[in-house]
Amino acid sequence: MYARRVQVYLLRTSLLAARASDDAPPFLSAEGRQLARAVGSRVQTSEAPSFDAVLVSPVPAAVQTAELFADRVDYLGAPEVLATLVGGVPAPVLGKQILARGPSVLVVADEPSLSELGAFLVGRPTFPQLKPGQVSVIVDGRPAWCFRPGELARALLLVA
């Protein structure tokens, strides 16, 4: 499955603002915007990643999270909206779409899509759910590390 070094960064949409109505799309809160920037800065300081693609769910808050994070890691391209990240698409189908985008990809979406994708990418039945604003990294099909909101350092990504 992995002929070359492949890195997939999974980033969960950051914290949401209160919605005026149930019909209104979710947008990031001020705290959520600050968190997306902070996590991006931490990843840039730690890894200085170079993404081939940034793939994002079409939900406005996910797009905002992707743009703020991408700015902090100096990604100059435009995030690509991938409608299949909204949910309901089987993880093997979604995983193949993502892996076809290049060896280093950032995926920004929500649960349960992210943990289902993570489980597929590491070849396990389950994957830990990501907290809002959390980034988890998979390298060559193995769980590598994560940054959780509120923690100062990256942690090992443990998968059962």
Secondary structure as GFF3:
##gff-version 3
##sequence-region A 1 160
A	DSSP	beta_strand	7	12	.	.	.	ID=ss1
A	DSSP	alpha_helix	30	46	.	.	.	ID=ss2
A	DSSP	beta_strand	53	56	.	.	.	ID=ss3
A	DSSP	alpha_helix	60	72	.	.	.	ID=ss4
A	DSSP	beta_strand	80	81	.	.	.	ID=ss5
A	DSSP	three_ten_helix	83	86	.	.	.	ID=ss6
A	DSSP	alpha_helix	91	99	.	.	.	ID=ss7
A	DSSP	beta_strand	104	109	.	.	.	ID=ss8
A	DSSP	alpha_helix	113	122	.	.	.	ID=ss9
A	DSSP	beta_strand	135	139	.	.	.	ID=ss10
A	DSSP	beta_strand	142	147	.	.	.	ID=ss11
A	DSSP	beta_strand	155	156	.	.	.	ID=ss12
###
